[in-house]
């Protein structure tokens, strides 16, 4: 059974999708852009954009009863791979100990003109 996860501590879905879905012990977040729950969109500073995106992932996971330590896989989408080092600096601060597996890819464009989007898969228990 799939259970939608929703929290007001992260921006609501801007389309026909859920912030996350819990399927058994698995939690799958939708991609999170640097849009705060208050409506601020960060498009200029990739470090701050990464921090906001990961803060949104964290809030959604917490609403599902998980933590960042439960994350087993992330995907990071960048509009410019030249931002890879800056993103890594912020990304590392969200994962203590062994970081999850990750893919990082450059894409032509992201919603609302942002530079970064992050999605995560977590396992409870």
N, CA, C and O atoms as a Tinker XYZ file with bonds, in Angstrom:
   500  protein
     1  N      0.833000   -1.179000    0.000000    73     2
     2  CA     0.000000    0.000000    0.000000    64     1     3
     3  C      0.879000    1.243000    0.000000    63     2     4     5
     4  O      1.821000    1.338000    0.786000    81     3
     5  N      0.580000    2.184000   -0.866000    73     3     6
     6  CA     1.324000    3.433000   -0.949000    64     5     7
     7  C      0.625000    4.512000   -0.143000    63     6     8     9
     8  O     -0.579000    4.731000   -0.282000    81     7
     9  N      1.393000    5.179000    0.696000    73     7    10
    10  CA     0.849000    6.231000    1.546000    64     9    11
    11  C      1.521000    7.549000    1.196000    63    10    12    13
    12  O      2.746000    7.644000    1.269000    81    11
    13  N      0.755000    8.570000    0.817000    73    11    14
    14  CA     1.373000    9.863000    0.533000    64    13    15
    15  C      1.868000   10.524000    1.821000    63    14    16    17
    16  O      1.248000   10.407000    2.878000    81    15
    17  N      2.980000   11.209000    1.706000    73    15    18
    18  CA     3.570000   11.960000    2.820000    64    17    19
    19  C      3.465000   13.433000    2.473000    63    18    20    21
    20  O      3.756000   13.836000    1.347000    81    19
    21  N      3.050000   14.235000    3.441000    73    19    22
    22  CA     2.915000   15.668000    3.211000    64    21    23
    23  C      3.264000   16.423000    4.481000    63    22    24    25
    24  O      2.942000   15.988000    5.587000    81    23
    25  N      3.926000   17.558000    4.308000    73    23    26
    26  CA     4.250000   18.424000    5.439000    64    25    27
    27  C      4.211000   19.881000    4.998000    63    26    28    29
    28  O      4.539000   20.203000    3.856000    81    27
    29  N      3.813000   20.739000    5.896000    73    27    30
    30  CA     3.842000   22.180000    5.614000    64    29    31
    31  C      5.238000   22.758000    5.846000    63    30    32    33
    32  O      5.460000   23.943000    5.602000    81    31
    33  N      6.183000   21.932000    6.316000    73    31    34
    34  CA     7.555000   22.386000    6.548000    64    33    35
    35  C      8.415000   22.331000    5.289000    63    34    36    37
    36  O      9.611000   22.617000    5.334000    81    35
    37  N      7.806000   21.966000    4.178000    73    35    38
    38  CA     8.449000   21.983000    2.865000    64    37    39
    39  C      7.402000   22.481000    1.881000    63    38    40    41
    40  O      6.205000   22.384000    2.150000    81    39
    41  N      7.839000   23.013000    0.743000    73    39    42
    42  CA     6.842000   23.532000   -0.203000    64    41    43
    43  C      5.935000   22.414000   -0.715000    63    42    44    45
    44  O      6.371000   21.280000   -0.912000    81    43
    45  N      4.694000   22.752000   -0.919000    73    43    46
    46  CA     3.745000   21.793000   -1.455000    64    45    47
    47  C      4.056000   21.467000   -2.901000    63    46    48    49
    48  O      4.771000   22.206000   -3.577000    81    47
    49  N      3.526000   20.381000   -3.357000    73    47    50
    50  CA     3.718000   19.968000   -4.746000    64    49    51
    51  C      3.153000   21.034000   -5.680000    63    50    52    53
    52  O      2.080000   21.584000   -5.429000    81    51
    53  N      3.883000   21.324000   -6.762000    73    51    54
    54  CA     3.416000   22.317000   -7.733000    64    53    55
    55  C      2.867000   21.636000   -8.983000    63    54    56    57
    56  O      2.802000   22.233000  -10.057000    81    55
    57  N      2.479000   20.394000   -8.823000    73    55    58
    58  CA     1.912000   19.620000   -9.924000    64    57    59
    59  C      1.190000   18.407000   -9.366000    63    58    60    61
    60  O      0.973000   18.308000   -8.158000    81    59
    61  N      0.819000   17.492000  -10.238000    73    59    62
    62  CA     0.067000   16.309000   -9.812000    64    61    63
    63  C      0.987000   15.203000   -9.271000    63    62    64    65
    64  O      1.146000   14.148000   -9.886000    81    63
    65  N      1.578000   15.470000   -8.121000    73    63    66
    66  CA     2.449000   14.496000   -7.468000    64    65    67
    67  C      2.454000   14.748000   -5.968000    63    66    68    69
    68  O      1.983000   15.786000   -5.505000    81    67
    69  N      2.986000   13.798000   -5.212000    73    67    70
    70  CA     3.086000   13.911000   -3.753000    64    69    71
    71  C      4.481000   14.371000   -3.374000    63    70    72    73
    72  O      5.437000   14.154000   -4.119000    81    71
    73  N      4.600000   15.009000   -2.209000    73    71    74
    74  CA     5.931000   15.354000   -1.709000    64    73    75
    75  C      6.769000   14.094000   -1.550000    63    74    76    77
    76  O      7.965000   14.093000   -1.840000    81    75
    77  N      6.139000   13.027000   -1.090000    73    75    78
    78  CA     6.798000   11.727000   -0.961000    64    77    79
    79  C      5.733000   10.643000   -0.896000    63    78    80    81
    80  O      4.554000   10.906000   -0.658000    81    79
    81  N      6.184000    9.432000   -1.115000    73    79    82
    82  CA     5.336000    8.243000   -0.991000    64    81    83
    83  C      6.052000    7.244000   -0.097000    63    82    84    85
    84  O      7.244000    6.983000   -0.258000    81    83
    85  N      5.303000    6.692000    0.845000    73    83    86
    86  CA     5.828000    5.583000    1.635000    64    85    87
    87  C      5.236000    4.305000    1.069000    63    86    88    89
    88  O      4.019000    4.176000    0.935000    81    87
    89  N      6.108000    3.366000    0.741000    73    87    90
    90  CA     5.697000    2.054000    0.232000    64    89    91
    91  C      6.379000    1.019000    1.119000    63    90    92    93
    92  O      7.566000    0.739000    0.955000    81    91
    93  N      5.632000    0.455000    2.053000    73    91    94
    94  CA     6.235000   -0.445000    3.033000    64    93    95
    95  C      7.213000    0.330000    3.895000    63    94    96    97
    96  O      6.842000    1.327000    4.513000    81    95
    97  N      8.445000   -0.115000    3.941000    73    95    98
    98  CA     9.481000    0.556000    4.727000    64    97    99
    99  C     10.272000    1.566000    3.908000    63    98   100   101
   100  O     11.198000    2.197000    4.418000    81    99
   101  N      9.906000    1.720000    2.634000    73    99   102
   102  CA    10.612000    2.630000    1.728000    64   101   103
   103  C      9.906000    3.974000    1.653000    63   102   104   105
   104  O      8.677000    4.047000    1.654000    81   103
   105  N     10.702000    5.034000    1.590000    73   103   106
   106  CA    10.177000    6.384000    1.390000    64   105   107
   107  C     10.873000    6.968000    0.170000    63   106   108   109
   108  O     12.101000    6.971000    0.078000    81   107
   109  N     10.077000    7.456000   -0.755000    73   107   110
   110  CA    10.588000    8.053000   -1.980000    64   109   111
   111  C     10.152000    9.515000   -2.011000    63   110   112   113
   112  O      8.958000    9.803000   -2.086000    81   111
   113  N     11.101000   10.430000   -1.955000    73   111   114
   114  CA    10.722000   11.840000   -2.044000    64   113   115
   115  C     10.675000   12.268000   -3.507000    63   114   116   117
   116  O     11.391000   11.734000   -4.354000    81   115
   117  N      9.829000   13.228000   -3.775000    73   115   118
   118  CA     9.879000   13.893000   -5.069000    64   117   119
   119  C     11.087000   14.821000   -5.051000    63   118   120   121
   120  O     11.615000   15.153000   -3.990000    81   119
   121  N     11.512000   15.231000   -6.227000    73   119   122
   122  CA    12.626000   16.164000   -6.307000    64   121   123
   123  C     12.287000   17.463000   -5.592000    63   122   124   125
   124  O     11.194000   18.009000   -5.743000    81   123
   125  N     13.240000   17.942000   -4.819000    73   123   126
   126  CA    13.046000   19.176000   -4.065000    64   125   127
   127  C     13.941000   20.272000   -4.622000    63   126   128   129
   128  O     15.163000   20.135000   -4.689000    81   127
   129  N     13.299000   21.359000   -5.018000    73   127   130
   130  CA    14.024000   22.528000   -5.518000    64   129   131
   131  C     14.222000   23.505000   -4.361000    63   130   132   133
   132  O     13.632000   23.327000   -3.295000    81   131
   133  N     15.036000   24.523000   -4.558000    73   131   134
   134  CA    15.298000   25.476000   -3.479000    64   133   135
   135  C     14.178000   26.506000   -3.296000    63   134   136   137
   136  O     14.383000   27.712000   -3.433000    81   135
   137  N     13.015000   25.996000   -2.990000    73   135   138
   138  CA    11.837000   26.812000   -2.680000    64   137   139
   139  C     11.494000   26.544000   -1.224000    63   138   140   141
   140  O     11.222000   25.403000   -0.853000    81   139
   141  N     11.503000   27.584000   -0.393000    73   139   142
   142  CA    11.199000   27.384000    1.017000    64   141   143
   143  C      9.696000   27.223000    1.215000    63   142   144   145
   144  O      8.904000   27.541000    0.328000    81   143
   145  N      9.318000   26.730000    2.375000    73   143   146
   146  CA     7.890000   26.582000    2.682000    64   145   147
   147  C      7.210000   27.945000    2.778000    63   146   148   149
   148  O      5.987000   28.044000    2.690000    81   147
   149  N      8.014000   28.997000    2.960000    73   147   150
   150  CA     7.471000   30.368000    3.004000    64   149   151
   151  C      7.355000   30.991000    1.620000    63   150   152   153
   152  O      6.823000   32.092000    1.479000    81   151
   153  N      7.850000   30.292000    0.591000    73   151   154
   154  CA     7.706000   30.779000   -0.775000    64   153   155
   155  C      8.923000   31.460000   -1.368000    63   154   156   157
   156  O      8.856000   31.937000   -2.500000    81   155
   157  N     10.055000   31.525000   -0.632000    73   155   158
   158  CA    11.273000   32.122000   -1.186000    64   157   159
   159  C     11.941000   31.133000   -2.133000    63   158   160   161
   160  O     12.160000   29.976000   -1.773000    81   159
   161  N     12.262000   31.582000   -3.332000    73   159   162
   162  CA    12.940000   30.760000   -4.323000    64   161   163
   163  C     14.367000   31.262000   -4.472000    63   162   164   165
   164  O     14.578000   32.431000   -4.793000    81   163
   165  N     15.347000   30.398000   -4.244000    73   163   166
   166  CA    16.764000   30.769000   -4.358000    64   165   167
   167  C     17.280000   30.358000   -5.733000    63   166   168   169
   168  O     17.348000   29.172000   -6.054000    81   167
   169  N     17.641000   31.354000   -6.539000    73   167   170
   170  CA    18.141000   31.038000   -7.872000    64   169   171
   171  C     19.554000   31.557000   -8.121000    63   170   172   173
   172  O     20.126000   31.278000   -9.174000    81   171
   173  N     20.128000   32.299000   -7.187000    73   171   174
   174  CA    21.426000   32.911000   -7.424000    64   173   175
   175  C     22.603000   32.202000   -6.771000    63   174   176   177
   176  O     23.678000   32.144000   -7.368000    81   175
   177  N     22.444000   31.666000   -5.583000    73   175   178
   178  CA    23.535000   31.074000   -4.812000    64   177   179
   179  C     23.342000   29.561000   -4.755000    63   178   180   181
   180  O     22.439000   29.078000   -4.071000    81   179
   181  N     24.182000   28.810000   -5.466000    73   179   182
   182  CA    23.988000   27.355000   -5.547000    64   181   183
   183  C     24.206000   26.675000   -4.200000    63   182   184   185
   184  O     23.589000   25.644000   -3.931000    81   183
   185  N     25.067000   27.228000   -3.350000    73   183   186
   186  CA    25.254000   26.636000   -2.025000    64   185   187
   187  C     23.969000   26.768000   -1.194000    63   186   188   189
   188  O     23.521000   25.807000   -0.568000    81   187
   189  N     23.396000   27.953000   -1.201000    73   187   190
   190  CA    22.151000   28.171000   -0.463000    64   189   191
   191  C     21.008000   27.379000   -1.094000    63   190   192   193
   192  O     20.140000   26.866000   -0.388000    81   191
   193  N     21.009000   27.281000   -2.408000    73   191   194
   194  CA    19.980000   26.498000   -3.099000    64   193   195
   195  C     20.067000   25.025000   -2.687000    63   194   196   197
   196  O     19.042000   24.376000   -2.474000    81   195
   197  N     21.272000   24.510000   -2.578000    73   195   198
   198  CA    21.460000   23.122000   -2.155000    64   197   199
   199  C     20.999000   22.935000   -0.723000    63   198   200   201
   200  O     20.340000   21.946000   -0.405000    81   199
   201  N     21.341000   23.880000    0.145000    73   199   202
   202  CA    20.930000   23.806000    1.548000    64   201   203
   203  C     19.405000   23.787000    1.662000    63   202   204   205
   204  O     18.851000   22.987000    2.415000    81   203
   205  N     18.734000   24.651000    0.929000    73   203   206
   206  CA    17.272000   24.704000    0.978000    64   205   207
   207  C     16.675000   23.408000    0.436000    63   206   208   209
   208  O     15.752000   22.857000    1.036000    81   207
   209  N     17.181000   22.923000   -0.677000    73   207   210
   210  CA    16.664000   21.684000   -1.270000    64   209   211
   211  C     16.796000   20.518000   -0.298000    63   210   212   213
   212  O     15.859000   19.737000   -0.134000    81   211
   213  N     17.967000   20.394000    0.353000    73   211   214
   214  CA    18.181000   19.300000    1.302000    64   213   215
   215  C     17.389000   19.496000    2.591000    63   214   216   217
   216  O     16.976000   18.519000    3.215000    81   215
   217  N     17.177000   20.730000    2.990000    73   215   218
   218  CA    16.331000   21.003000    4.153000    64   217   219
   219  C     14.900000   20.557000    3.865000    63   218   220   221
   220  O     14.223000   20.036000    4.751000    81   219
   221  N     14.442000   20.756000    2.644000    73   219   222
   222  CA    13.110000   20.281000    2.250000    64   221   223
   223  C     13.042000   18.758000    2.292000    63   222   224   225
   224  O     12.070000   18.192000    2.793000    81   223
   225  N     14.075000   18.090000    1.767000    73   223   226
   226  CA    14.120000   16.629000    1.823000    64   225   227
   227  C     14.047000   16.174000    3.271000    63   226   228   229
   228  O     13.281000   15.268000    3.600000    81   227
   229  N     14.835000   16.794000    4.134000    73   227   230
   230  CA    14.871000   16.434000    5.556000    64   229   231
   231  C     13.497000   16.593000    6.203000    63   230   232   233
   232  O     13.060000   15.714000    6.946000    81   231
   233  N     12.812000   17.704000    5.929000    73   231   234
   234  CA    11.488000   17.953000    6.510000    64   233   235
   235  C     10.474000   16.904000    6.056000    63   234   236   237
   236  O      9.648000   16.450000    6.848000    81   235
   237  N     10.537000   16.530000    4.805000    73   235   238
   238  CA     9.613000   15.523000    4.281000    64   237   239
   239  C      9.889000   14.167000    4.919000    63   238   240   241
   240  O      8.963000   13.457000    5.310000    81   239
   241  N     11.163000   13.813000    5.020000    73   239   242
   242  CA    11.517000   12.547000    5.664000    64   241   243
   243  C     11.053000   12.518000    7.115000    63   242   244   245
   244  O     10.537000   11.504000    7.585000    81   243
   245  N     11.235000   13.624000    7.821000    73   243   246
   246  CA    10.794000   13.694000    9.219000    64   245   247
   247  C      9.286000   13.506000    9.328000    63   246   248   249
   248  O      8.806000   12.883000   10.275000    81   247
   249  N      8.537000   14.040000    8.369000    73   247   250
   250  CA     7.084000   13.859000    8.369000    64   249   251
   251  C      6.708000   12.390000    8.178000    63   250   252   253
   252  O      5.626000   11.959000    8.575000    81   251
   253  N      7.612000   11.632000    7.569000    73   251   254
   254  CA     7.376000   10.205000    7.347000    64   253   255
   255  C      7.950000    9.344000    8.467000    63   254   256   257
   256  O      7.847000    8.118000    8.425000    81   255
   257  N      8.559000    9.984000    9.474000    73   255   258
   258  CA     9.149000    9.244000   10.576000    64   257   259
   259  C     10.576000    8.787000   10.313000    63   258   260   261
   260  O     11.071000    7.882000   10.985000    81   259
   261  N     11.240000    9.402000    9.342000    73   259   262
   262  CA    12.606000    9.038000    8.977000    64   261   263
   263  C     13.550000   10.202000    9.245000    63   262   264   265
   264  O     13.121000   11.312000    9.558000    81   263
   265  N     14.835000    9.927000    9.116000    73   263   266
   266  CA    15.869000   10.958000    9.236000    64   265   267
   267  C     16.790000   10.864000    8.029000    63   266   268   269
   268  O     16.664000    9.956000    7.208000    81   267
   269  N     17.703000   11.795000    7.933000    73   267   270
   270  CA    18.683000   11.748000    6.856000    64   269   271
   271  C     19.564000   10.501000    6.974000    63   270   272   273
   272  O     20.097000   10.029000    5.970000    81   271
   273  N     19.719000    9.973000    8.165000    73   271   274
   274  CA    20.506000    8.749000    8.362000    64   273   275
   275  C     19.836000    7.535000    7.724000    63   274   276   277
   276  O     20.493000    6.521000    7.485000    81   275
   277  N     18.539000    7.629000    7.446000    73   275   278
   278  CA    17.805000    6.535000    6.813000    64   277   279
   279  C     17.910000    6.562000    5.285000    63   278   280   281
   280  O     17.464000    5.631000    4.614000    81   279
   281  N     18.496000    7.622000    4.740000    73   279   282
   282  CA    18.601000    7.762000    3.287000    64   281   283
   283  C     19.635000    6.781000    2.747000    63   282   284   285
   284  O     20.761000    6.711000    3.240000    81   283
   285  N     19.234000    6.026000    1.726000    73   283   286
   286  CA    20.139000    5.059000    1.105000    64   285   287
   287  C     20.584000    5.485000   -0.293000    63   286   288   289
   288  O     21.579000    4.975000   -0.808000    81   287
   289  N     19.849000    6.422000   -0.911000    73   287   290
   290  CA    20.171000    6.846000   -2.275000    64   289   291
   291  C     19.620000    8.234000   -2.519000    63   290   292   293
   292  O     18.488000    8.536000   -2.141000    81   291
   293  N     20.416000    9.076000   -3.149000    73   291   294
   294  CA    19.927000   10.378000   -3.600000    64   293   295
   295  C     20.264000   10.544000   -5.073000    63   294   296   297
   296  O     21.159000    9.893000   -5.612000    81   295
   297  N     19.524000   11.426000   -5.692000    73   295   298
   298  CA    19.859000   11.877000   -7.039000    64   297   299
   299  C     19.885000   13.395000   -6.990000    63   298   300   301
   300  O     18.942000   14.033000   -6.521000    81   299
   301  N     20.979000   13.964000   -7.483000    73   299   302
   302  CA    21.149000   15.410000   -7.536000    64   301   303
   303  C     21.151000   15.810000   -9.008000    63   302   304   305
   304  O     21.918000   15.276000   -9.809000    81   303
   305  N     20.291000   16.747000   -9.348000    73   303   306
   306  CA    20.201000   17.269000  -10.699000    64   305   307
   307  C     20.777000   18.682000  -10.695000    63   306   308   309
   308  O     20.359000   19.524000   -9.900000    81   307
   309  N     21.729000   18.940000  -11.575000    73   307   310
   310  CA    22.346000   20.263000  -11.684000    64   309   311
   311  C     22.196000   20.781000  -13.105000    63   310   312   313
   312  O     22.246000   20.008000  -14.062000    81   311
   313  N     22.013000   22.075000  -13.240000    73   311   314
   314  CA    21.997000   22.658000  -14.577000    64   313   315
   315  C     23.412000   22.982000  -15.051000    63   314   316   317
   316  O     23.623000   23.293000  -16.223000    81   315
   317  N     24.392000   22.906000  -14.124000    73   315   318
   318  CA    25.779000   23.175000  -14.474000    64   317   319
   319  C     26.692000   22.317000  -13.606000    63   318   320   321
   320  O     26.794000   22.543000  -12.400000    81   319
   321  N     27.353000   21.339000  -14.206000    73   319   322
   322  CA    28.238000   20.473000  -13.431000    64   321   323
   323  C     29.430000   21.226000  -12.841000    63   322   324   325
   324  O     30.130000   20.689000  -11.982000    81   323
   325  N     29.666000   22.437000  -13.279000    73   323   326
   326  CA    30.715000   23.253000  -12.661000    64   325   327
   327  C     30.368000   23.569000  -11.205000    63   326   328   329
   328  O     31.242000   23.968000  -10.435000    81   327
   329  N     29.096000   23.395000  -10.819000    73   327   330
   330  CA    28.659000   23.619000   -9.430000    64   329   331
   331  C     28.890000   22.404000   -8.544000    63   330   332   333
   332  O     28.570000   22.448000   -7.356000    81   331
   333  N     29.432000   21.327000   -9.084000    73   331   334
   334  CA    29.593000   20.057000   -8.379000    64   333   335
   335  C     30.320000   20.216000   -7.039000    63   334   336   337
   336  O     29.856000   19.688000   -6.028000    81   335
   337  N     31.433000   20.921000   -7.011000    73   335   338
   338  CA    32.212000   21.078000   -5.776000    64   337   339
   339  C     31.433000   21.869000   -4.732000    63   338   340   341
   340  O     31.417000   21.488000   -3.561000    81   339
   341  N     30.797000   22.949000   -5.128000    73   339   342
   342  CA    30.018000   23.764000   -4.187000    64   341   343
   343  C     28.857000   22.959000   -3.612000    63   342   344   345
   344  O     28.580000   23.039000   -2.415000    81   343
   345  N     28.184000   22.193000   -4.449000    73   343   346
   346  CA    27.074000   21.356000   -3.996000    64   345   347
   347  C     27.583000   20.300000   -3.015000    63   346   348   349
   348  O     26.952000   20.052000   -1.988000    81   347
   349  N     28.715000   19.681000   -3.325000    73   347   350
   350  CA    29.285000   18.671000   -2.438000    64   349   351
   351  C     29.593000   19.215000   -1.056000    63   350   352   353
   352  O     29.379000   18.522000   -0.061000    81   351
   353  N     30.089000   20.439000   -0.973000    73   351   354
   354  CA    30.417000   21.042000    0.320000    64   353   355
   355  C     29.186000   21.115000    1.214000    63   354   356   357
   356  O     29.257000   20.788000    2.399000    81   355
   357  N     28.069000   21.538000    0.660000    73   355   358
   358  CA    26.830000   21.637000    1.433000    64   357   359
   359  C     26.238000   20.254000    1.666000    63   358   360   361
   360  O     25.811000   19.936000    2.776000    81   359
   361  N     26.212000   19.449000    0.641000    73   359   362
   362  CA    25.636000   18.099000    0.706000    64   361   363
   363  C     26.259000   17.299000    1.851000    63   362   364   365
   364  O     25.548000   16.645000    2.613000    81   363
   365  N     27.574000   17.353000    1.967000    73   363   366
   366  CA    28.284000   16.581000    2.997000    64   365   367
   367  C     27.811000   16.938000    4.402000    63   366   368   369
   368  O     27.818000   16.080000    5.284000    81   367
   369  N     27.407000   18.168000    4.627000    73   367   370
   370  CA    26.980000   18.596000    5.965000    64   369   371
   371  C     25.636000   17.990000    6.381000    63   370   372   373
   372  O     25.277000   18.051000    7.557000    81   371
   373  N     24.899000   17.417000    5.451000    73   371   374
   374  CA    23.601000   16.819000    5.756000    64   373   375
   375  C     23.679000   15.329000    6.069000    63   374   376   377
   376  O     22.701000   14.732000    6.519000    81   375
   377  N     24.852000   14.727000    5.829000    73   375   378
   378  CA    24.986000   13.291000    6.015000    64   377   379
   379  C     26.193000   12.981000    6.893000    63   378   380   381
   380  O     27.332000   12.994000    6.427000    81   379
   381  N     25.928000   12.701000    8.179000    73   379   382
   382  CA    26.985000   12.314000    9.103000    64   381   383
   383  C     27.328000   10.846000    8.864000    63   382   384   385
   384  O     26.468000   10.062000    8.463000    81   383
   385  N     28.569000   10.479000    9.108000    73   383   386
   386  CA    28.957000    9.082000    8.929000    64   385   387
   387  C     29.025000    8.705000    7.471000    63   386   388   389
   388  O     29.521000    9.473000    6.647000    81   387
   389  N     28.528000    7.529000    7.149000    73   387   390
   390  CA    28.569000    7.026000    5.783000    64   389   391
   391  C     27.470000    7.681000    4.953000    63   390   392   393
   392  O     26.289000    7.521000    5.260000    81   391
   393  N     27.840000    8.412000    3.913000    73   391   394
   394  CA    26.802000    9.034000    3.081000    64   393   395
   395  C     26.100000    7.995000    2.216000    63   394   396   397
   396  O     26.642000    6.918000    1.968000    81   395
   397  N     24.889000    8.318000    1.757000    73   395   398
   398  CA    24.157000    7.382000    0.904000    64   397   399
   399  C     24.792000    7.290000   -0.482000    63   398   400   401
   400  O     25.627000    8.114000   -0.856000    81   399
   401  N     24.380000    6.277000   -1.227000    73   399   402
   402  CA    24.743000    6.214000   -2.641000    64   401   403
   403  C     24.132000    7.433000   -3.331000    63   402   404   405
   404  O     23.121000    7.966000   -2.874000    81   403
   405  N     24.746000    7.872000   -4.432000    73   403   406
   406  CA    24.244000    9.084000   -5.085000    64   405   407
   407  C     24.561000    9.076000   -6.563000    63   406   408   409
   408  O     25.605000    8.587000   -6.994000    81   407
   409  N     23.647000    9.622000   -7.323000    73   407   410
   410  CA    23.904000    9.968000   -8.715000    64   409   411
   411  C     23.828000   11.481000   -8.805000    63   410   412   413
   412  O     23.027000   12.107000   -8.111000    81   411
   413  N     24.650000   12.068000   -9.648000    73   411   414
   414  CA    24.609000   13.511000   -9.874000    64   413   415
   415  C     24.717000   13.718000  -11.371000    63   414   416   417
   416  O     25.692000   13.305000  -12.000000    81   415
   417  N     23.710000   14.361000  -11.935000    73   415   418
   418  CA    23.679000   14.537000  -13.383000    64   417   419
   419  C     23.393000   15.993000  -13.752000    63   418   420   421
   420  O     22.726000   16.726000  -13.023000    81   419
   421  N     23.918000   16.377000  -14.899000    73   419   422
   422  CA    23.596000   17.690000  -15.437000    64   421   423
   423  C     22.385000   17.553000  -16.341000    63   422   424   425
   424  O     22.285000   16.624000  -17.141000    81   423
   425  N     21.464000   18.502000  -16.196000    73   423   426
   426  CA    20.253000   18.522000  -17.012000    64   425   427
   427  C     20.154000   19.867000  -17.720000    63   426   428   429
   428  O     20.800000   20.835000  -17.319000    81   427
   429  N     19.351000   19.924000  -18.766000    73   427   430
   430  CA    19.215000   21.156000  -19.544000    64   429   431
   431  C     18.519000   22.257000  -18.766000    63   430   432   433
   432  O     18.873000   23.430000  -18.891000    81   431
   433  N     17.529000   21.886000  -17.961000    73   431   434
   434  CA    16.767000   22.882000  -17.205000    64   433   435
   435  C     16.041000   22.188000  -16.063000    63   434   436   437
   436  O     15.792000   20.983000  -16.101000    81   435
   437  N     15.706000   22.982000  -15.044000    73   435   438
   438  CA    14.936000   22.498000  -13.895000    64   437   439
   439  C     13.752000   23.433000  -13.673000    63   438   440   441
   440  O     13.756000   24.565000  -14.156000    81   439
   441  N     12.730000   22.961000  -12.936000    73   439   442
   442  CA    11.551000   23.800000  -12.702000    64   441   443
   443  C     11.917000   25.163000  -12.114000    63   442   444   445
   444  O     12.805000   25.275000  -11.269000    81   443
   445  N     11.237000   26.160000  -12.565000    73   443   446
   446  CA    11.334000   27.542000  -12.070000    64   445   447
   447  C     12.723000   28.146000  -12.234000    63   446   448   449
   448  O     13.061000   29.121000  -11.562000    81   447
   449  N     13.522000   27.576000  -13.119000    73   447   450
   450  CA    14.827000   28.135000  -13.434000    64   449   451
   451  C     15.897000   27.929000  -12.383000    63   450   452   453
   452  O     16.905000   28.636000  -12.383000    81   451
   453  N     15.699000   26.963000  -11.475000    73   451   454
   454  CA    16.672000   26.735000  -10.403000    64   453   455
   455  C     17.889000   25.974000  -10.923000    63   454   456   457
   456  O     17.863000   25.408000  -12.016000    81   455
   457  N     18.950000   25.969000  -10.125000    73   455   458
   458  CA    20.205000   25.325000  -10.514000    64   457   459
   459  C     20.355000   23.916000   -9.967000    63   458   460   461
   460  O     21.194000   23.157000  -10.453000    81   459
   461  N     19.551000   23.545000   -8.954000    73   459   462
   462  CA    19.723000   22.250000   -8.305000    64   461   463
   463  C     18.366000   21.694000   -7.867000    63   462   464   465
   464  O     17.461000   22.439000   -7.492000    81   463
   465  N     18.254000   20.381000   -7.926000    73   463   466
   466  CA    17.086000   19.659000   -7.425000    64   465   467
   467  C     17.604000   18.346000   -6.820000    63   466   468   469
   468  O     18.506000   17.720000   -7.376000    81   467
   469  N     17.035000   17.935000   -5.687000    73   467   470
   470  CA    17.488000   16.725000   -5.003000    64   469   471
   471  C     16.285000   15.852000   -4.677000    63   470   472   473
   472  O     15.255000   16.338000   -4.208000    81   471
   473  N     16.434000   14.542000   -4.936000    73   471   474
   474  CA    15.436000   13.568000   -4.498000    64   473   475
   475  C     16.148000   12.490000   -3.687000    63   474   476   477
   476  O     17.356000   12.295000   -3.819000    81   475
   477  N     15.388000   11.797000   -2.850000    73   475   478
   478  CA    15.999000   10.805000   -1.966000    64   477   479
   479  C     15.112000    9.571000   -1.811000    63   478   480   481
   480  O     13.892000    9.625000   -1.967000    81   479
   481  N     15.772000    8.468000   -1.499000    73   479   482
   482  CA    15.100000    7.225000   -1.135000    64   481   483
   483  C     15.620000    6.840000    0.247000    63   482   484   485
   484  O     16.829000    6.789000    0.476000    81   483
   485  N     14.692000    6.571000    1.166000    73   483   486
   486  CA    15.068000    6.186000    2.526000    64   485   487
   487  C     14.403000    4.873000    2.870000    63   486   488   489
   488  O     13.378000    4.506000    2.296000    81   487
   489  N     15.008000    4.165000    3.824000    73   487   490
   490  CA    14.463000    2.902000    4.322000    64   489   491
   491  C     14.298000    3.026000    5.825000    63   490   492   493
   492  O     15.247000    3.355000    6.537000    81   491
   493  N     13.075000    2.758000    6.311000    73   491   494
   494  CA    12.819000    2.772000    7.754000    64   493   495
   495  C     13.196000    1.442000    8.366000    63   494   496   497
   496  O     13.089000    0.389000    7.736000    81   495
   497  N     13.644000    1.514000    9.616000    73   495   498
   498  CA    13.915000    0.280000   10.361000    64   497   499
   499  C     15.241000   -0.247000   10.058000    63   498   500
   500  O     15.632000   -1.282000   10.599000    81   499
